[in-house]
Amino acid sequence: MPAAQDPQELVARAREGHQRSVAKLISLVENASPQLREVAAALAPHAGNAQIVGLTGAPGVGKSTTTSALVTELRARDLRVGVLAVDPSSPFSGGALLGDRVRMGEHAADEGVFIRSMATRGHLGGLAWATPQALRVLDAAGCDVVLVETVGVGQSEVDVARLADTTVVLLAPGMGDGVQAAKAGILEIGDIFAVNKADRDGARQTVRELKNMLHLREGAAAADHGAGRSAGGTGAAPWAPPVLSMIAARTEGVGPLADAITEHRAWSESSGALRGRRRRRAESEIEAISLEQVRSRMECLRGGTAVPALADRVLAGELDPYSAADELRAGATDG
C-alpha cells in the first residue's frame, strides 16, 4: 500500500463497509508495515464489540464446511460476519497454502461477509502471529461475529482458546478414540463441542464419551463454584459446555450451534468471564509485541559484530554464556 495512505481514512472507510479498505488494513498487519502503530491506534477506539468465535479441531473434522455453514446461518440472522481462516504457509511464497477463501466462494458476493485466509508463516499453535490485530480490524469494521478457523495441528492447537470469546471444538467419529480429546487438552479449551459427520458410524459413541468426560469436569467445576471460585468471579454458575451433533455438509444442526454460541456470549457477559478473557488476551498481546520487538532487535545484532565478538570472549574464557547473553540482551533492549 502507498505510504501516503492515511490509516485513519482507511479505518473510517472500513467502518463504512468498504471491503477493500478492510483488506488493505489486514495486509498492513500481516506485512508488519511501518504504519502498523498508526493503524493500531486508529483501530483501538472501535474494537471490543464483535464476538470472537474460534473453531478448532483435528484435520478432517470439517472445520471449513462448518465455518461456511455457520456463516450462512449467522447471515440469515442479519449478522455481519468476518472469517479469518488460518492456513499452513507455502514453503515458497509464505502465503496461505489451502486458501479457505476459495472453498467459501458461495459467500464472495455477500457484502455482509468478509473472508480472509492468513498464513501461519511458521507460527505454532494453529494461529498466525498477526491474527490478534486482524481481529481488531474486522471488529472495528462492524462485524458482529468473527469466526477464526485454525489450521488443525493437533495437540498444539490451543492458542485459539486464548484468543476467542467462545471456543467451538469440532470432532468427528472414526478418527480415533474420543478419549484422545482429553489428552490433547480439548476438554479444557472447549466452550461448545460439536460432533460433525453425525451420520457416520460411531457418532453416538463419540457424543456419549464426550458427555461422560465433561460430566466429570463439571463435577470439579461445581466444587470450585461452591468454594467461591467460579469462572467469572461473580458467583454465577459455571458454564456447562453442550455437546451437539451436526452434519455440516447438509447444514443439519448448524442452527443449534449458532444458538449455543449466542447463549455462551450471554453467559460470558453476565458472569464477567468475557471481560476476564479479553483482559488476558490483551495481556498476551502486549507481551507478544514486546517479545517480537526484542527478537527483531536481536536479529539485527546477530547480523552485526556483537554476537561474534561475544562468542570470541566465551571461547577465550573471558565470559560465560549466560553473562554474554545478558550483555546481548542489554544491547537489544537499549537499542
N, C-alpha and C positions, 0 to 999 in steps of 0.2 A: 504494500500500500504506500502511496506517496507520502513523504514525510510531512507535507503541508496539510494533510488531512487532520482535522480537528477532532480529537476524541470526544469532546463534549457534543459536537454536532453529530458524530456517529451514534452516540448513546441516545441523543434526542430522536434521531430518525429510527433507531431500533425500537424505541418505546412507542413509536407510531406504527409499528408493524412492518417496517421496511426490511425485508429478509436479507437483502444484500448487505445492509449495514450490520445486521446480526452476524452474518458470515465473516465480514471483514474484522469485526471485533474478536471473534473466536480465532481467526487467523493470527491476529496480533498476539493473542495469548499463547497460542501453540508455538509461534516462532520466537517467543521471548523478545518481542520488539522493544526498542529503546523507549517507545511511548507507553510501555506496559504500566508504569506507575501512574501516568495520567489517566489511562483507561480505568485502572482500579479505583482511582479517586472519583472519577465520573460515575462509576457504577455504584459505589458504596451507598449513596442515599436512597437508591431504588431497589435494593436487594432485601430479601427476607420474607417475601410474600408467597413464592411458589413452594409447593410440596415436592421435595426431592425423594423419588422412589427408586431404590436400587433393585435391579433384577439380576440375580446371580444363580449359579448352578454349574454343574459339570458340562463339558461339551456334549452336545447331542440331546439335551433335555428339551430343546425347543425354545430357547430364550428369544431368538429373533421373531419366531412365529407368534409367541406370546406377546412380545412387545408390540408387534404390528396390530394384533387383535385388540390389545388394550388401548392403543391409540384410537382405533375405530370406536370403541365403547366410550372412551372419555370425550371424544368429539361429539358423539350422539348426545352427551350430557352438556353440550355447549361449553366445554372447557378448552382453553388454549393449551397445546401440548408441545413440549420440547423433548427431543430424544438425543441423547449422547450415546452412540454405540461405539464402545471402545474395542478396537480390533487389534490383533497382532500386527507388528510392523513388518513391512517389506525389508529384507536384509539389504536391498539395493538402494531403494529410494527413501526408506524411512517412513513411507506413507502407510495408511491403513491397508491391510492385505486382503481382508474379506469384503469390505465395502457393504455394510448393512444398509446404507442409503439406497443401494441398488435393489436389495432384497425387500425394501419397504417402498418400492416405487409407486404403489397404489395411493400413497398419501402425498405424492410430489406436488400435485396441483392444488392441495389444500393450503390456503394462506394461514389457517389456524394451527398449522403443524410446522415445526422446524426440526429437521433431522440432520445430524452431523456425525460422520464417522471420525473417530480420533484414534491415532496410532499410539500404542503404548511406548514406542521408542525405547524399548529395553527396560521399562519400569515394571517391577514385580508387583504382585498383589492384585492384578486384574484391572488396574486403572491407569490411565495416562497421567503424567505428572501435572498436566495443565487442566485436568478435569475440574478442580475446585473453582478456578477463575472462569472457565467456560460456563459453569453452572450459574455464576453470578451474572454473566451476560444474558442467558436465557431467562433468568429470574427478573432482571431489570427490563427485559424486552416484553414483559407482560404475560409470560407463561403461567398458567395456573398449576400445572403439574409438569415436572421434568423427570423423564424416565432415563435412568442410567443403566444401560445393558453392559455387563462386564464381559471380559474376554472368555472366562471359563477356564481357569488354570488350576482347578482342584483345591487342595488344602490351603494354598496361599491366598485364595480369593476371599479375604475377609476385610480388606480395606474399604469396601463399599459400605460396610456397616458403620464405619466412622464418618462417612460422607453423607449418607442418606438419612432422611427423616423417618422413612419406612423401608425396611429391607424385605423383599419378597424372595424366598428361596424356592427354586424350581427343582423338582426331582422327576424321575420317570422310572417306571417299572422295567425290570430286565436289565438294569445297568449296575448290578451288584447289590449286595445285602444292604438294606436300609440302615443297619447299624453303622455302616461306614459314615453316615451323616454325622453321627455323634463324634466319631474320631476326627472328622475334619473341622470340628468346631461349629458345625452348621446350626446346632440347637441353640448355641449362644448368640448367633448373629441374626437369626430369623425372627421377624415380627409376624410374617404370614408365610405359610407353607402351601405350595400348590403342586400336586402330583399331576403332571401333564401326561398326555397319551393314555388317558384313563380307560381307553377301550382295549388296551393290551392286557395279556395275562399277567397276573401278579400285582395289578394296580391296587386292588383292595388290600392285599397283604402289606404293600408299602404304606398305605394310608394307616392301617392298623398299627404297624410298628412305630410310625411317627407319633401317632396319638399316645401310644404307651410310653414312649420316651419323654414326650412333652408333659405327660401327666406326672412323671417322676420329678421333672424340673419344676413344675408348678407347685408341687408339694414343698420344695425347698424355698421357692419364692414366697409362698404363703407364710412360711416360718419367718422369713425376713420381714414381711409385712407386719406380722404380729409383734415383731421387735421394734417396729417403727422405722424400718429401713426400706420403704417402698421406693420404686424407681424414680418417682417424681419428687419424693421428699415432702409430699403434702398430705400423706395419709390416704391417698387414693389407692384403690385396689390395683394390684399388678395387672398388666395386660396378659391375657391368655391367648397365645397365638393360635389362630384357626388353621386347620388342615383341610384344604379344598381339593376337589377333583376337577379336572378340566380336560378338554380336548381342544387345544388352541387352534389347530388346523381347521376345525369346524366351528370355531368361536363358541363352543359349548362350555359353560362355566366361567366365562370371562366377566359376565355381569356381577356374579357374586365376588369375584376377585376385586373388581373396582369398588364394590360396596365395602369390602374389608379394608381396602386402602383408605377410604373415606372415614370409616369408623376408627381406624388407628390414628388418623390425624386428629379427630375429635378427642380421643382419649389422651393423646400426647399433649394437646393444648391444655386440657382441664387438669391433668396430673402434674404439669410442669416438666414432663420428660422432654418435650420439644425444645424448650429453652436450654435444658441441660445438654442435649445432644448438639445443639447449634453452638453452644459455648465451647464444647470440647472440639468441635470441628474448627472453630476459629483459632483455638489454641494450637491445634495441629498444623493449620495453615501458616500461622506466624512462625512456628518452629521450622517448618519445611522451607519457607522462604529464606529464613536466616541461615539454615544449613546450606542451601543452594548458593547463597552469596559467598559463604566461606569456601565452599567447594570450588566455585568459579575462580576465586582468588588463588586457591591452592594450585589450580590448573595453570594459571598464569605464572606462578612462581616455579612450577615444575619445568616450564619451558625456558626459564632463565638460568641463572647461575647459582641461585640459593640452594637448591636441593643437591646438586653435585658437590658444592663446597661443604655442605653439612655431611654428606656421605664420606668425603675425604677425611673430615675430622673424626668421624666414627671409626673409620678404618685405621686411622693413626692412633686411636685410643684416647683422643683428647675429649671426646664426648661419648656418652652412652646414647642409644637410640631414642630413649624417652626424652632426654634433655634436648636432643636435636629436633624431635617432633614439637617440643614446647617452643623452641625458637622459631620453627617454621610457622606454627600456628599463630604466634605473636605477630610475625610479619604479615600473615594473611589478614588478621583482624585489624592491625594498624593501618594496612593499606586500604 
